[in-house]
Structures are given as C-alpha cells and as structure tokens.
C-alpha cells in the first residue's frame, strides 16, 4: 500500500490544480463540501482530501470550482479491513 500512496501523492504534487486530476484518478468528489475520496486500488484503501483554501473556490451556483483548487488537505487514509 505504501507504493500506491506514494504514487497518488506524486500525482497530487504534480498537478497544477486539483481539477486536473478529476477524471484521471479513480475518485468520488463532493461539490458541496469540497471533499474528494481518491481510491488507491480496487481493494478499498482510499485517500480522503479536501480543498484547503481560506475561502473555498466555488462556482456561482455554489459547487466547488475544482479548477481553481490549488491547495488540498489530507484528512485521512482509509485502509480496507
């Protein structure tokens, strides 16, 4: 699992904005809360992250603007049991 985590962290670091990764990495995003759950592999381990701006970048309708999200916070690493 450490290798998978390192790979995902490298992906996060290389991206100019979080929106570049949406659609490329296996993840579920919540446009209301700004939280994304990124799958590390098919067995269930996941990385939970959120937009980490003083004011969350949002579209006019209130959804998170992932293209302007350049800072994230890792909330937790979930490991399947």
URGIFEN-V30813 format. One record per run of one state. SS is the DSSP state (2 for helix, 1 for strand, 0 for the rest). FROM is the first residue (numbers start at 1). TO is the last residue. Records with the same first field share a line. If there is no record, write none. Layout:
SS->FROM-TO / FROM-TO
//
This chain:
0->1-1 / 15-17 / 21-21 / 23-24 / 26-26 / 31-34 / 40-45 / 52-57 / 59-63 / 65-65 / 69-71 / 79-81
2->2-14 / 18-20 / 66-68
1->22-22 / 25-25 / 27-30 / 35-39 / 46-51 / 58-58 / 64-64 / 72-78
//
